[in-house]
């Protein structure tokens, strides 16, 4: 049984159809990538899974149960956690305070402190800057903080929307090394990423989206070698 399954999902912004009957599945322990051009529906898919946008047709299932009617905070409680495009850290708050916001559903202080130490182990730079106001961090440090904040919620499914956006190549490499490490530690990851090369290199499977539809899917290595993918997204 898939950890997450979307079947024939349609989603709209007003009268504008953004997703057109998409189906996808994510198995436990996988990294699954969604690639596609701007406006393809990648972020809308993330928003629909996380409950920020309600699907108008089709079904969203998590661990075999329908979650279509659950609000976003209930989905977080079930373990579906989104790192949004653009990071969206709480700029006036310190690094520590941002991390604690990620654990707002937990009342177990010992568990929260343990989660924070794990985040500091993954991102030592955040420990160095724990009292620093997050709005003064670099873009890469803010991306680390956004991922760290999500990890504080102990996600079952971690969703990352454009984690390389606006970052220097060396920071992108560091972030994706962390993504691979998280999978090795047992996390299931759904990755939306415009950098198709790196997304398909680190993932197990991939979906290619165009105009709100899934047009191609398969093992990531096969997609990397697919001439349609190479021509459209890899510049080959």
Secondary structure, 3 states (H helix, E strand, C coil): CCCEEEEEEEEEECCEEEEEEEEEEECCCCEEEEECCCCCCHHHHHHHHHCCCCEEEEEEEECCEECCCCCHHHHHHHCEEEECCCCCCCCCCEHHHHHHHHCCCCCCHHHHHHHHHHHHHHCHHHHHCCCCEHHHCCHHHHHHHHHHHHHCCCCCEEEEECCCCCCCHHHHHHHHHHHHHHHHCCCEEEEECCCHHHHHHHCCEEEEEECCEEEEEEEHHHHHHCHHHHHHHCCC
